[in-house]
Amino acid sequence: MRALEERFEAMEIQELYLSVDPENHPARSLYDSLGYRITETICEYFGEGGEDRLIMKKVLHTAQSSSLSPCR
């Protein structure tokens, strides 16, 4: 996961999102330890009768430490 995040940072991607089953506690714990935070719960994520999912987000260091102004 960290190697993938480093690649995204090099591409100047500022935020990553993932979805996880709310009952998958080992995965949720891993993502939490990596700095992902729950932003929302989506019911029936995969369509009617489908399972619910938590959406998790991480802001990468490029976004936090960037000193570039949005204007030139």
Backbone as CSV, one residue per row, in Angstrom:
resi,resn,N_x,N_y,N_z,CA_x,CA_y,CA_z,C_x,C_y,C_z
1,MET,0.827,-1.189,0.000,0.000,0.000,0.000,0.874,1.256,0.000
2,ARG,1.912,1.247,0.811,2.755,2.447,0.888,3.469,2.705,-0.445
3,ALA,3.929,1.654,-1.115,4.589,1.839,-2.414,3.612,2.425,-3.425
4,LEU,2.380,1.964,-3.395,1.355,2.497,-4.291,1.080,3.966,-3.975
5,GLU,0.981,4.285,-2.704,0.755,5.673,-2.300,1.907,6.566,-2.758
6,GLU,3.138,6.073,-2.658,4.297,6.856,-3.112,4.225,7.134,-4.606
7,ARG,3.774,6.146,-5.370,3.615,6.361,-6.813,2.566,7.431,-7.092
8,PHE,1.463,7.378,-6.372,0.414,8.377,-6.568,0.914,9.767,-6.166
9,GLU,1.677,9.839,-5.084,2.236,11.126,-4.676,3.146,11.687,-5.766
10,ALA,3.958,10.823,-6.375,4.851,11.253,-7.453,4.050,11.781,-8.645
11,MET,2.833,11.292,-8.800,1.953,11.744,-9.880,1.150,12.971,-9.453
12,GLU,1.425,13.482,-8.249,0.764,14.638,-7.670,-0.734,14.427,-7.432
13,ILE,-1.105,13.180,-7.204,-2.479,12.870,-6.797,-2.586,13.201,-5.323
14,GLN,-3.616,13.936,-4.961,-3.708,14.465,-3.602,-4.556,13.638,-2.657
15,GLU,-5.536,12.902,-3.173,-6.442,12.133,-2.311,-6.656,10.740,-2.891
16,LEU,-6.749,9.771,-1.997,-7.078,8.406,-2.384,-8.359,7.992,-1.671
17,TYR,-9.188,7.246,-2.377,-10.428,6.722,-1.812,-10.450,5.217,-2.007
18,LEU,-11.077,4.521,-1.069,-11.299,3.089,-1.208,-12.626,2.737,-0.556
19,SER,-13.128,1.580,-0.913,-14.342,1.094,-0.263,-14.019,-0.230,0.419
20,VAL,-14.685,-0.470,1.536,-14.445,-1.677,2.313,-15.761,-2.121,2.956
21,ASP,-15.906,-3.411,3.105,-17.064,-3.980,3.794,-17.023,-3.525,5.252
22,PRO,-18.115,-2.973,5.768,-18.131,-2.508,7.163,-17.775,-3.598,8.174
23,GLU,-18.007,-4.858,7.825,-17.732,-5.959,8.746,-16.310,-6.515,8.605
24,ASN,-15.533,-5.993,7.674,-14.164,-6.470,7.471,-13.222,-5.705,8.405
25,HIS,-13.238,-6.080,9.659,-12.496,-5.363,10.684,-10.978,-5.414,10.487
26,PRO,-10.397,-6.550,10.036,-8.951,-6.534,9.787,-8.551,-5.520,8.706
27,ALA,-9.317,-5.449,7.623,-9.009,-4.484,6.559,-9.210,-3.063,7.055
28,ARG,-10.285,-2.828,7.772,-10.543,-1.484,8.302,-9.422,-1.049,9.231
29,SER,-8.936,-1.959,10.047,-7.842,-1.655,10.965,-6.570,-1.317,10.185
30,LEU,-6.289,-2.075,9.139,-5.122,-1.801,8.304,-5.225,-0.422,7.676
31,TYR,-6.358,-0.140,7.038,-6.529,1.152,6.374,-6.458,2.303,7.379
32,ASP,-7.040,2.104,8.544,-6.984,3.125,9.589,-5.533,3.387,10.001
33,SER,-4.750,2.319,10.149,-3.346,2.473,10.550,-2.523,3.180,9.478
34,LEU,-2.988,3.128,8.231,-2.296,3.799,7.131,-2.771,5.236,6.934
35,GLY,-3.731,5.670,7.745,-4.179,7.057,7.684,-5.458,7.294,6.912
36,TYR,-6.147,6.237,6.499,-7.439,6.398,5.814,-8.511,6.645,6.859
37,ARG,-9.456,7.510,6.535,-10.547,7.837,7.450,-11.882,7.629,6.746
38,ILE,-12.871,7.160,7.491,-14.204,6.926,6.930,-14.841,8.268,6.606
39,THR,-15.332,8.393,5.377,-15.991,9.634,4.970,-17.489,9.446,4.803
40,GLU,-17.909,8.221,4.481,-19.341,7.972,4.330,-19.619,6.477,4.293
41,THR,-20.885,6.142,4.499,-21.380,4.781,4.349,-22.366,4.790,3.190
42,ILE,-22.195,3.869,2.274,-23.117,3.765,1.145,-23.848,2.433,1.255
43,CYS,-25.163,2.505,1.383,-25.990,1.305,1.463,-26.181,0.731,0.062
44,GLU,-26.180,-0.584,-0.008,-26.388,-1.301,-1.277,-25.456,-0.769,-2.374
45,TYR,-24.185,-0.700,-2.059,-23.153,-0.140,-2.929,-23.152,-0.777,-4.321
46,PHE,-23.394,-2.072,-4.367,-23.345,-2.803,-5.635,-24.721,-2.977,-6.270
47,GLY,-25.663,-2.136,-5.900,-27.008,-2.225,-6.463,-27.992,-2.781,-5.461
48,GLU,-29.242,-2.830,-5.873,-30.318,-3.275,-4.990,-30.014,-4.644,-4.399
49,GLY,-30.069,-4.709,-3.086,-29.798,-5.959,-2.380,-28.318,-6.229,-2.175
50,GLY,-27.460,-5.361,-2.696,-26.019,-5.540,-2.549,-25.537,-5.136,-1.165
51,GLU,-24.300,-5.445,-0.895,-23.765,-5.146,0.435,-23.469,-3.663,0.609
52,ASP,-23.442,-3.254,1.852,-23.087,-1.881,2.193,-21.568,-1.746,2.160
53,ARG,-21.079,-0.533,1.964,-19.641,-0.274,1.942,-19.336,1.013,2.689
54,LEU,-18.187,1.025,3.319,-17.656,2.251,3.893,-16.705,2.845,2.864
55,ILE,-16.763,4.149,2.690,-15.825,4.848,1.832,-14.790,5.485,2.745
56,MET,-13.527,5.209,2.444,-12.434,5.743,3.247,-11.554,6.615,2.364
57,LYS,-10.993,7.642,2.959,-10.201,8.622,2.217,-8.881,8.878,2.942
58,LYS,-7.842,9.101,2.137,-6.555,9.521,2.693,-6.049,10.703,1.877
59,VAL,-5.613,11.740,2.581,-4.983,12.885,1.939,-3.484,12.600,1.918
60,LEU,-2.897,12.631,0.740,-1.479,12.335,0.612,-0.624,13.538,0.987
61,HIS,0.635,13.284,1.286,1.553,14.334,1.742,1.727,15.446,0.718
62,THR,1.611,15.132,-0.553,1.766,16.166,-1.578,0.755,17.279,-1.352
63,ALA,-0.453,16.910,-0.961,-1.499,17.916,-0.749,-1.244,18.695,0.535
64,GLN,-0.730,18.032,1.567,-0.530,18.664,2.859,0.676,19.586,2.866
65,SER,1.723,19.218,2.133,2.967,19.967,2.222,3.219,20.862,1.017
66,SER,2.316,20.899,0.097,2.524,21.699,-1.091,2.507,23.187,-0.754
67,SER,3.532,23.889,-1.224,3.581,25.329,-1.001,3.256,26.083,-2.285
68,LEU,2.824,25.369,-3.302,2.515,26.005,-4.567,1.206,26.769,-4.473
69,SER,1.205,27.937,-5.038,-0.019,28.724,-5.094,-0.866,28.264,-6.253
70,PRO,-2.205,28.244,-6.111,-3.048,27.846,-7.226,-3.028,28.871,-8.367
71,CYS,-2.505,30.050,-8.091,-2.403,31.098,-9.121,-0.949,31.243,-9.535
72,ARG,-0.730,31.630,-10.780,0.643,31.829,-11.253,0.987,33.280,-11.342
